[in-house]
Amino acid sequence: MASLNPRSYLFVPGNRPDRFAKALAAGADAVVLDLEDSVAPKDKLKARADVAAWLMAAQPVMVRVNTSDSEWFHDDLGLGGKPGIAGVLLPKAERVEDIRIVAEHFGSGVPILPQIETARGFRGALALASAEQVRHLLFGSIDFQLDLGMTAEEDELLYFRSQIVLDSRLAGIQPPVDGVTTDIHSTELVRAETLRARRLGFSGKMCIHPKQVPIVNECFAPSADEVSWARRSGGKRPRKPQARRSQ
């Protein structure tokens, strides 16, 4: 069940309905039924039908639609109005207009989460973050590297991660969410990359395997000092600047 500000986003292929309930039981703050990267072109129609048949208001999930320039995007928008959609992920987001289109189909109460995965998306991240209904930016670090022709480790992506954190703050939205750790066997690597993301100002991380979830949740859990501060301050956070929304 998706929380208001998830720490962990667990992706599950949209054409694997046998895994949907298992994903919900994995302890992730948000489960993302994926119609994009994890679904082969030949399975796109099945994935959309499986997701539509499974959606239910009692167990809210997020949905990742296909890219706006794909042949499947407009049909994915037909999921708008279905019960149980707690948010929509827009991959390779580059245009505010695409966010408006998604919002028009899914409704004013559904948060939209643009994924920054291209050079154009990165350049326009502040405008995307300032668009109506955007709650978080997500950094798709793997596809971002492919778009820029990078073979990157921590240092090479530091500027881009920091800028996305800054853009989110300037737009007055929640902090961004970091990309996946592709090695599903190394708990040490998941922990190290999650703690790095938290130090940089991210508020969550995307996961591709259930066993990554408890590590991510633990790393983003508030420390004893933070809990103590929240109690002393009555839970108030420093005031954010007024968001400048695109017209």
ChimeraX commands (.cxc) that place a marker at each C-alpha (Angstrom):
marker #1 position 0.00,0.00,0.00 radius 0.5
marker #1 position 1.49,3.34,-1.07 radius 0.5
marker #1 position 2.33,5.79,1.71 radius 0.5
marker #1 position 2.29,9.56,1.32 radius 0.5
marker #1 position 6.08,9.87,1.03 radius 0.5
marker #1 position 7.45,6.41,0.27 radius 0.5
marker #1 position 10.99,5.39,1.10 radius 0.5
marker #1 position 10.95,2.26,-1.05 radius 0.5
marker #1 position 9.39,1.79,-4.49 radius 0.5
marker #1 position 9.19,-1.87,-5.49 radius 0.5
marker #1 position 8.70,-2.52,-9.21 radius 0.5
marker #1 position 6.86,-5.58,-10.51 radius 0.5
marker #1 position 6.28,-6.38,-14.21 radius 0.5
marker #1 position 2.74,-5.59,-15.26 radius 0.5
marker #1 position 2.43,-8.89,-17.11 radius 0.5
marker #1 position 3.16,-10.91,-13.95 radius 0.5
marker #1 position -0.07,-10.68,-11.93 radius 0.5
marker #1 position 1.10,-13.74,-9.99 radius 0.5
marker #1 position 3.67,-11.44,-8.38 radius 0.5
marker #1 position 1.40,-8.50,-7.51 radius 0.5
marker #1 position 0.25,-9.80,-4.12 radius 0.5
marker #1 position 3.76,-10.96,-3.25 radius 0.5
marker #1 position 5.07,-7.48,-3.99 radius 0.5
marker #1 position 2.44,-5.92,-1.73 radius 0.5
marker #1 position 3.48,-8.28,1.05 radius 0.5
marker #1 position 7.18,-7.38,0.74 radius 0.5
marker #1 position 6.93,-4.33,3.00 radius 0.5
marker #1 position 7.59,-1.65,0.39 radius 0.5
marker #1 position 6.07,1.76,1.00 radius 0.5
marker #1 position 4.97,1.81,-2.64 radius 0.5
marker #1 position 4.46,-0.96,-5.19 radius 0.5
marker #1 position 4.79,0.03,-8.84 radius 0.5
marker #1 position 3.02,-2.06,-11.47 radius 0.5
marker #1 position 5.28,-1.53,-14.46 radius 0.5
marker #1 position 4.11,-1.29,-18.06 radius 0.5
marker #1 position 7.44,-0.01,-19.38 radius 0.5
marker #1 position 11.01,-1.36,-19.04 radius 0.5
marker #1 position 10.22,-4.72,-17.49 radius 0.5
marker #1 position 7.65,-5.65,-20.14 radius 0.5
marker #1 position 8.70,-6.81,-23.64 radius 0.5
marker #1 position 6.90,-5.17,-26.59 radius 0.5
marker #1 position 5.02,-8.38,-27.40 radius 0.5
marker #1 position 3.58,-8.42,-23.85 radius 0.5
marker #1 position 2.50,-4.77,-23.59 radius 0.5
marker #1 position -1.19,-5.39,-24.28 radius 0.5
marker #1 position -1.32,-8.29,-21.83 radius 0.5
marker #1 position 0.42,-6.22,-19.16 radius 0.5
marker #1 position -2.09,-3.38,-19.48 radius 0.5
marker #1 position -5.00,-5.80,-19.33 radius 0.5
marker #1 position -3.53,-7.61,-16.31 radius 0.5
marker #1 position -3.00,-4.34,-14.44 radius 0.5
marker #1 position -6.49,-3.08,-15.29 radius 0.5
marker #1 position -8.06,-6.34,-14.11 radius 0.5
marker #1 position -6.16,-6.34,-10.82 radius 0.5
marker #1 position -6.48,-2.71,-9.70 radius 0.5
marker #1 position -8.54,-2.29,-6.57 radius 0.5
marker #1 position -9.10,0.61,-4.23 radius 0.5
marker #1 position -8.44,-1.51,-1.14 radius 0.5
marker #1 position -4.75,-1.92,-2.03 radius 0.5
marker #1 position -3.48,1.24,-3.73 radius 0.5
marker #1 position -0.49,0.88,-6.03 radius 0.5
marker #1 position 1.41,3.09,-8.44 radius 0.5
marker #1 position 1.53,2.48,-12.17 radius 0.5
marker #1 position 4.38,3.24,-14.55 radius 0.5
marker #1 position 3.08,3.97,-18.02 radius 0.5
marker #1 position 5.11,3.78,-21.21 radius 0.5
marker #1 position 7.05,6.78,-22.54 radius 0.5
marker #1 position 5.04,9.55,-24.13 radius 0.5
marker #1 position 6.61,8.94,-27.54 radius 0.5
marker #1 position 5.78,5.23,-27.56 radius 0.5
marker #1 position 2.94,3.53,-29.41 radius 0.5
marker #1 position 1.49,2.32,-26.10 radius 0.5
marker #1 position 1.32,5.62,-24.19 radius 0.5
marker #1 position -2.14,6.81,-25.19 radius 0.5
marker #1 position -3.71,3.43,-24.54 radius 0.5
marker #1 position -2.01,3.34,-21.12 radius 0.5
marker #1 position -3.85,6.57,-20.32 radius 0.5
marker #1 position -7.04,4.52,-20.49 radius 0.5
marker #1 position -6.19,3.24,-17.00 radius 0.5
marker #1 position -7.16,6.68,-15.73 radius 0.5
marker #1 position -10.22,6.50,-13.52 radius 0.5
marker #1 position -9.52,2.95,-12.37 radius 0.5
marker #1 position -9.63,2.48,-8.59 radius 0.5
marker #1 position -6.55,2.00,-6.51 radius 0.5
marker #1 position -4.02,4.13,-8.42 radius 0.5
marker #1 position -1.92,5.99,-5.86 radius 0.5
marker #1 position 0.43,7.60,-8.37 radius 0.5
marker #1 position 1.62,7.53,-11.97 radius 0.5
marker #1 position 5.26,7.29,-12.98 radius 0.5
marker #1 position 6.15,8.95,-16.28 radius 0.5
marker #1 position 9.41,7.51,-17.65 radius 0.5
marker #1 position 11.89,9.61,-19.64 radius 0.5
marker #1 position 9.92,12.73,-18.78 radius 0.5
marker #1 position 10.96,15.77,-20.78 radius 0.5
marker #1 position 7.88,17.95,-21.38 radius 0.5
marker #1 position 5.50,19.62,-18.96 radius 0.5
marker #1 position 2.78,19.06,-21.56 radius 0.5
marker #1 position 3.09,15.29,-21.10 radius 0.5
marker #1 position 2.53,15.71,-17.37 radius 0.5
marker #1 position -0.60,17.71,-18.12 radius 0.5
marker #1 position -1.84,14.95,-20.41 radius 0.5
marker #1 position -1.30,12.32,-17.72 radius 0.5
marker #1 position -3.02,14.51,-15.13 radius 0.5
marker #1 position -5.99,15.06,-17.43 radius 0.5
marker #1 position -6.57,11.31,-17.79 radius 0.5
marker #1 position -5.80,10.14,-14.25 radius 0.5
marker #1 position -7.47,12.97,-12.36 radius 0.5
marker #1 position -6.47,15.90,-10.19 radius 0.5
marker #1 position -6.00,13.81,-7.06 radius 0.5
marker #1 position -3.40,11.41,-8.45 radius 0.5
marker #1 position 0.27,12.36,-7.90 radius 0.5
marker #1 position 2.56,12.25,-10.93 radius 0.5
marker #1 position 6.20,11.25,-10.61 radius 0.5
marker #1 position 8.38,12.20,-13.60 radius 0.5
marker #1 position 11.49,10.09,-14.09 radius 0.5
marker #1 position 14.61,12.04,-15.05 radius 0.5
marker #1 position 16.36,9.66,-17.46 radius 0.5
marker #1 position 17.59,11.79,-20.35 radius 0.5
marker #1 position 19.68,14.89,-20.94 radius 0.5
marker #1 position 16.58,16.84,-21.99 radius 0.5
marker #1 position 14.73,15.69,-18.91 radius 0.5
marker #1 position 17.60,16.76,-16.69 radius 0.5
marker #1 position 17.83,20.17,-18.33 radius 0.5
marker #1 position 14.11,20.74,-17.77 radius 0.5
marker #1 position 13.92,19.14,-14.32 radius 0.5
marker #1 position 12.93,22.34,-12.51 radius 0.5
marker #1 position 10.03,22.94,-14.90 radius 0.5
marker #1 position 8.92,19.33,-14.55 radius 0.5
marker #1 position 9.15,19.52,-10.76 radius 0.5
marker #1 position 7.07,22.72,-10.79 radius 0.5
marker #1 position 4.23,21.23,-12.82 radius 0.5
marker #1 position 0.87,20.61,-11.16 radius 0.5
marker #1 position 0.43,17.29,-9.33 radius 0.5
marker #1 position 4.14,16.45,-9.31 radius 0.5
marker #1 position 5.12,15.15,-5.87 radius 0.5
marker #1 position 8.61,13.73,-6.46 radius 0.5
marker #1 position 11.19,13.52,-9.21 radius 0.5
marker #1 position 12.72,10.07,-9.74 radius 0.5
marker #1 position 16.29,9.72,-11.00 radius 0.5
marker #1 position 16.53,6.88,-13.50 radius 0.5
marker #1 position 20.29,6.62,-13.27 radius 0.5
marker #1 position 20.70,3.58,-15.55 radius 0.5
marker #1 position 18.83,5.00,-18.56 radius 0.5
marker #1 position 20.37,8.41,-17.85 radius 0.5
marker #1 position 23.85,6.94,-18.28 radius 0.5
marker #1 position 22.81,5.29,-21.53 radius 0.5
marker #1 position 21.42,8.56,-22.88 radius 0.5
marker #1 position 24.64,10.41,-22.09 radius 0.5
marker #1 position 27.00,7.61,-23.09 radius 0.5
marker #1 position 28.39,7.37,-19.57 radius 0.5
marker #1 position 29.97,4.50,-17.68 radius 0.5
marker #1 position 29.45,5.97,-14.28 radius 0.5
marker #1 position 30.14,5.22,-10.67 radius 0.5
marker #1 position 29.36,7.42,-7.69 radius 0.5
marker #1 position 31.51,10.45,-8.55 radius 0.5
marker #1 position 30.41,10.78,-12.19 radius 0.5
marker #1 position 26.75,11.12,-11.23 radius 0.5
marker #1 position 27.23,13.33,-8.17 radius 0.5
marker #1 position 26.52,16.59,-10.01 radius 0.5
marker #1 position 23.34,15.25,-11.58 radius 0.5
marker #1 position 21.98,13.81,-8.34 radius 0.5
marker #1 position 22.73,17.02,-6.44 radius 0.5
marker #1 position 21.05,19.16,-9.09 radius 0.5
marker #1 position 17.89,17.06,-8.99 radius 0.5
marker #1 position 17.77,17.50,-5.20 radius 0.5
marker #1 position 18.20,21.26,-5.67 radius 0.5
marker #1 position 15.51,21.48,-8.36 radius 0.5
marker #1 position 13.08,19.61,-6.13 radius 0.5
marker #1 position 13.73,22.02,-3.27 radius 0.5
marker #1 position 13.35,25.08,-5.50 radius 0.5
marker #1 position 10.04,23.73,-6.82 radius 0.5
marker #1 position 8.78,23.19,-3.27 radius 0.5
marker #1 position 8.02,19.49,-3.74 radius 0.5
marker #1 position 9.16,16.47,-1.74 radius 0.5
marker #1 position 12.80,15.34,-2.10 radius 0.5
marker #1 position 13.60,13.10,-5.08 radius 0.5
marker #1 position 13.89,9.32,-5.27 radius 0.5
marker #1 position 17.13,7.62,-6.32 radius 0.5
marker #1 position 17.58,4.94,-8.98 radius 0.5
marker #1 position 17.87,1.20,-8.62 radius 0.5
marker #1 position 20.77,-0.96,-7.51 radius 0.5
marker #1 position 21.00,-3.58,-10.25 radius 0.5
marker #1 position 22.97,-6.10,-8.18 radius 0.5
marker #1 position 20.21,-7.91,-6.30 radius 0.5
marker #1 position 22.63,-10.17,-4.43 radius 0.5
marker #1 position 24.81,-7.59,-2.66 radius 0.5
marker #1 position 23.05,-6.26,0.42 radius 0.5
marker #1 position 26.17,-4.24,1.20 radius 0.5
marker #1 position 25.94,-2.39,-2.12 radius 0.5
marker #1 position 22.24,-1.64,-1.65 radius 0.5
marker #1 position 22.97,-0.25,1.80 radius 0.5
marker #1 position 25.91,1.84,0.63 radius 0.5
marker #1 position 24.01,3.32,-2.31 radius 0.5
marker #1 position 20.93,4.03,-0.19 radius 0.5
marker #1 position 22.93,5.79,2.51 radius 0.5
marker #1 position 24.70,7.84,-0.15 radius 0.5
marker #1 position 21.32,8.86,-1.57 radius 0.5
marker #1 position 20.12,9.91,1.87 radius 0.5
marker #1 position 23.27,11.97,2.49 radius 0.5
marker #1 position 22.66,13.80,-0.80 radius 0.5
marker #1 position 19.10,14.70,0.18 radius 0.5
marker #1 position 17.03,12.00,-1.49 radius 0.5
marker #1 position 14.03,10.65,0.38 radius 0.5
marker #1 position 13.66,7.21,-1.19 radius 0.5
marker #1 position 14.99,4.63,-3.60 radius 0.5
marker #1 position 13.59,2.40,-6.32 radius 0.5
marker #1 position 13.91,-1.37,-5.82 radius 0.5
marker #1 position 13.84,-4.23,-8.30 radius 0.5
marker #1 position 13.78,-7.10,-5.81 radius 0.5
marker #1 position 11.83,-7.61,-2.56 radius 0.5
marker #1 position 14.95,-8.30,-0.52 radius 0.5
marker #1 position 16.19,-4.78,-1.23 radius 0.5
marker #1 position 13.12,-3.27,0.43 radius 0.5
marker #1 position 13.93,-3.74,4.16 radius 0.5
marker #1 position 17.43,-2.34,3.64 radius 0.5
marker #1 position 16.10,0.76,1.91 radius 0.5
marker #1 position 13.40,1.26,4.55 radius 0.5
marker #1 position 15.95,0.94,7.33 radius 0.5
marker #1 position 18.38,3.38,5.76 radius 0.5
marker #1 position 15.69,6.02,5.29 radius 0.5
marker #1 position 14.14,5.54,8.72 radius 0.5
marker #1 position 14.54,8.61,10.95 radius 0.5
marker #1 position 17.41,8.51,13.40 radius 0.5
marker #1 position 16.95,8.86,17.15 radius 0.5
marker #1 position 18.13,12.47,16.93 radius 0.5
marker #1 position 15.64,13.24,14.18 radius 0.5
marker #1 position 12.79,11.72,16.16 radius 0.5
marker #1 position 13.82,13.74,19.21 radius 0.5
marker #1 position 13.96,16.95,17.16 radius 0.5
marker #1 position 10.53,16.25,15.67 radius 0.5
marker #1 position 9.05,15.77,19.13 radius 0.5
marker #1 position 10.58,19.01,20.40 radius 0.5
marker #1 position 9.39,20.97,17.36 radius 0.5
marker #1 position 5.93,19.44,17.30 radius 0.5
marker #1 position 6.68,17.70,14.02 radius 0.5
marker #1 position 7.05,20.99,12.13 radius 0.5
marker #1 position 9.48,21.10,9.23 radius 0.5
marker #1 position 11.31,24.20,8.01 radius 0.5
marker #1 position 9.04,26.16,5.73 radius 0.5
marker #1 position 9.55,25.48,2.04 radius 0.5
marker #1 position 9.50,28.20,-0.59 radius 0.5
marker #1 position 6.22,28.70,-2.40 radius 0.5
marker #1 position 6.21,26.44,-5.44 radius 0.5
marker #1 position 6.19,28.21,-8.77 radius 0.5
marker #1 position 3.82,26.26,-10.92 radius 0.5
marker #1 position 3.82,26.12,-14.67 radius 0.5
marker #1 position 0.89,27.90,-16.28 radius 0.5
marker link #1:1,2 radius 0.2
marker link #1:2,3 radius 0.2
marker link #1:3,4 radius 0.2
marker link #1:4,5 radius 0.2
marker link #1:5,6 radius 0.2
marker link #1:6,7 radius 0.2
marker link #1:7,8 radius 0.2
marker link #1:8,9 radius 0.2
marker link #1:9,10 radius 0.2
marker link #1:10,11 radius 0.2
marker link #1:11,12 radius 0.2
marker link #1:12,13 radius 0.2
marker link #1:13,14 radius 0.2
marker link #1:14,15 radius 0.2
marker link #1:15,16 radius 0.2
marker link #1:16,17 radius 0.2
marker link #1:17,18 radius 0.2
marker link #1:18,19 radius 0.2
marker link #1:19,20 radius 0.2
marker link #1:20,21 radius 0.2
marker link #1:21,22 radius 0.2
marker link #1:22,23 radius 0.2
marker link #1:23,24 radius 0.2
marker link #1:24,25 radius 0.2
marker link #1:25,26 radius 0.2
marker link #1:26,27 radius 0.2
marker link #1:27,28 radius 0.2
marker link #1:28,29 radius 0.2
marker link #1:29,30 radius 0.2
marker link #1:30,31 radius 0.2
marker link #1:31,32 radius 0.2
marker link #1:32,33 radius 0.2
marker link #1:33,34 radius 0.2
marker link #1:34,35 radius 0.2
marker link #1:35,36 radius 0.2
marker link #1:36,37 radius 0.2
marker link #1:37,38 radius 0.2
marker link #1:38,39 radius 0.2
marker link #1:39,40 radius 0.2
marker link #1:40,41 radius 0.2
marker link #1:41,42 radius 0.2
marker link #1:42,43 radius 0.2
marker link #1:43,44 radius 0.2
marker link #1:44,45 radius 0.2
marker link #1:45,46 radius 0.2
marker link #1:46,47 radius 0.2
marker link #1:47,48 radius 0.2
marker link #1:48,49 radius 0.2
marker link #1:49,50 radius 0.2
marker link #1:50,51 radius 0.2
marker link #1:51,52 radius 0.2
marker link #1:52,53 radius 0.2
marker link #1:53,54 radius 0.2
marker link #1:54,55 radius 0.2
marker link #1:55,56 radius 0.2
marker link #1:56,57 radius 0.2
marker link #1:57,58 radius 0.2
marker link #1:58,59 radius 0.2
marker link #1:59,60 radius 0.2
marker link #1:60,61 radius 0.2
marker link #1:61,62 radius 0.2
marker link #1:62,63 radius 0.2
marker link #1:63,64 radius 0.2
marker link #1:64,65 radius 0.2
marker link #1:65,66 radius 0.2
marker link #1:66,67 radius 0.2
marker link #1:67,68 radius 0.2
marker link #1:68,69 radius 0.2
marker link #1:69,70 radius 0.2
marker link #1:70,71 radius 0.2
marker link #1:71,72 radius 0.2
marker link #1:72,73 radius 0.2
marker link #1:73,74 radius 0.2
marker link #1:74,75 radius 0.2
marker link #1:75,76 radius 0.2
marker link #1:76,77 radius 0.2
marker link #1:77,78 radius 0.2
marker link #1:78,79 radius 0.2
marker link #1:79,80 radius 0.2
marker link #1:80,81 radius 0.2
marker link #1:81,82 radius 0.2
marker link #1:82,83 radius 0.2
marker link #1:83,84 radius 0.2
marker link #1:84,85 radius 0.2
marker link #1:85,86 radius 0.2
marker link #1:86,87 radius 0.2
marker link #1:87,88 radius 0.2
marker link #1:88,89 radius 0.2
marker link #1:89,90 radius 0.2
marker link #1:90,91 radius 0.2
marker link #1:91,92 radius 0.2
marker link #1:92,93 radius 0.2
marker link #1:93,94 radius 0.2
marker link #1:94,95 radius 0.2
marker link #1:95,96 radius 0.2
marker link #1:96,97 radius 0.2
marker link #1:97,98 radius 0.2
marker link #1:98,99 radius 0.2
marker link #1:99,100 radius 0.2
marker link #1:100,101 radius 0.2
marker link #1:101,102 radius 0.2
marker link #1:102,103 radius 0.2
marker link #1:103,104 radius 0.2
marker link #1:104,105 radius 0.2
marker link #1:105,106 radius 0.2
marker link #1:106,107 radius 0.2
marker link #1:107,108 radius 0.2
marker link #1:108,109 radius 0.2
marker link #1:109,110 radius 0.2
marker link #1:110,111 radius 0.2
marker link #1:111,112 radius 0.2
marker link #1:112,113 radius 0.2
marker link #1:113,114 radius 0.2
marker link #1:114,115 radius 0.2
marker link #1:115,116 radius 0.2
marker link #1:116,117 radius 0.2
marker link #1:117,118 radius 0.2
marker link #1:118,119 radius 0.2
marker link #1:119,120 radius 0.2
marker link #1:120,121 radius 0.2
marker link #1:121,122 radius 0.2
marker link #1:122,123 radius 0.2
marker link #1:123,124 radius 0.2
marker link #1:124,125 radius 0.2
marker link #1:125,126 radius 0.2
marker link #1:126,127 radius 0.2
marker link #1:127,128 radius 0.2
marker link #1:128,129 radius 0.2
marker link #1:129,130 radius 0.2
marker link #1:130,131 radius 0.2
marker link #1:131,132 radius 0.2
marker link #1:132,133 radius 0.2
marker link #1:133,134 radius 0.2
marker link #1:134,135 radius 0.2
marker link #1:135,136 radius 0.2
marker link #1:136,137 radius 0.2
marker link #1:137,138 radius 0.2
marker link #1:138,139 radius 0.2
marker link #1:139,140 radius 0.2
marker link #1:140,141 radius 0.2
marker link #1:141,142 radius 0.2
marker link #1:142,143 radius 0.2
marker link #1:143,144 radius 0.2
marker link #1:144,145 radius 0.2
marker link #1:145,146 radius 0.2
marker link #1:146,147 radius 0.2
marker link #1:147,148 radius 0.2
marker link #1:148,149 radius 0.2
marker link #1:149,150 radius 0.2
marker link #1:150,151 radius 0.2
marker link #1:151,152 radius 0.2
marker link #1:152,153 radius 0.2
marker link #1:153,154 radius 0.2
marker link #1:154,155 radius 0.2
marker link #1:155,156 radius 0.2
marker link #1:156,157 radius 0.2
marker link #1:157,158 radius 0.2
marker link #1:158,159 radius 0.2
marker link #1:159,160 radius 0.2
marker link #1:160,161 radius 0.2
marker link #1:161,162 radius 0.2
marker link #1:162,163 radius 0.2
marker link #1:163,164 radius 0.2
marker link #1:164,165 radius 0.2
marker link #1:165,166 radius 0.2
marker link #1:166,167 radius 0.2
marker link #1:167,168 radius 0.2
marker link #1:168,169 radius 0.2
marker link #1:169,170 radius 0.2
marker link #1:170,171 radius 0.2
marker link #1:171,172 radius 0.2
marker link #1:172,173 radius 0.2
marker link #1:173,174 radius 0.2
marker link #1:174,175 radius 0.2
marker link #1:175,176 radius 0.2
marker link #1:176,177 radius 0.2
marker link #1:177,178 radius 0.2
marker link #1:178,179 radius 0.2
marker link #1:179,180 radius 0.2
marker link #1:180,181 radius 0.2
marker link #1:181,182 radius 0.2
marker link #1:182,183 radius 0.2
marker link #1:183,184 radius 0.2
marker link #1:184,185 radius 0.2
marker link #1:185,186 radius 0.2
marker link #1:186,187 radius 0.2
marker link #1:187,188 radius 0.2
marker link #1:188,189 radius 0.2
marker link #1:189,190 radius 0.2
marker link #1:190,191 radius 0.2
marker link #1:191,192 radius 0.2
marker link #1:192,193 radius 0.2
marker link #1:193,194 radius 0.2
marker link #1:194,195 radius 0.2
marker link #1:195,196 radius 0.2
marker link #1:196,197 radius 0.2
marker link #1:197,198 radius 0.2
marker link #1:198,199 radius 0.2
marker link #1:199,200 radius 0.2
marker link #1:200,201 radius 0.2
marker link #1:201,202 radius 0.2
marker link #1:202,203 radius 0.2
marker link #1:203,204 radius 0.2
marker link #1:204,205 radius 0.2
marker link #1:205,206 radius 0.2
marker link #1:206,207 radius 0.2
marker link #1:207,208 radius 0.2
marker link #1:208,209 radius 0.2
marker link #1:209,210 radius 0.2
marker link #1:210,211 radius 0.2
marker link #1:211,212 radius 0.2
marker link #1:212,213 radius 0.2
marker link #1:213,214 radius 0.2
marker link #1:214,215 radius 0.2
marker link #1:215,216 radius 0.2
marker link #1:216,217 radius 0.2
marker link #1:217,218 radius 0.2
marker link #1:218,219 radius 0.2
marker link #1:219,220 radius 0.2
marker link #1:220,221 radius 0.2
marker link #1:221,222 radius 0.2
marker link #1:222,223 radius 0.2
marker link #1:223,224 radius 0.2
marker link #1:224,225 radius 0.2
marker link #1:225,226 radius 0.2
marker link #1:226,227 radius 0.2
marker link #1:227,228 radius 0.2
marker link #1:228,229 radius 0.2
marker link #1:229,230 radius 0.2
marker link #1:230,231 radius 0.2
marker link #1:231,232 radius 0.2
marker link #1:232,233 radius 0.2
marker link #1:233,234 radius 0.2
marker link #1:234,235 radius 0.2
marker link #1:235,236 radius 0.2
marker link #1:236,237 radius 0.2
marker link #1:237,238 radius 0.2
marker link #1:238,239 radius 0.2
marker link #1:239,240 radius 0.2
marker link #1:240,241 radius 0.2
marker link #1:241,242 radius 0.2
marker link #1:242,243 radius 0.2
marker link #1:243,244 radius 0.2
marker link #1:244,245 radius 0.2
marker link #1:245,246 radius 0.2
marker link #1:246,247 radius 0.2
view
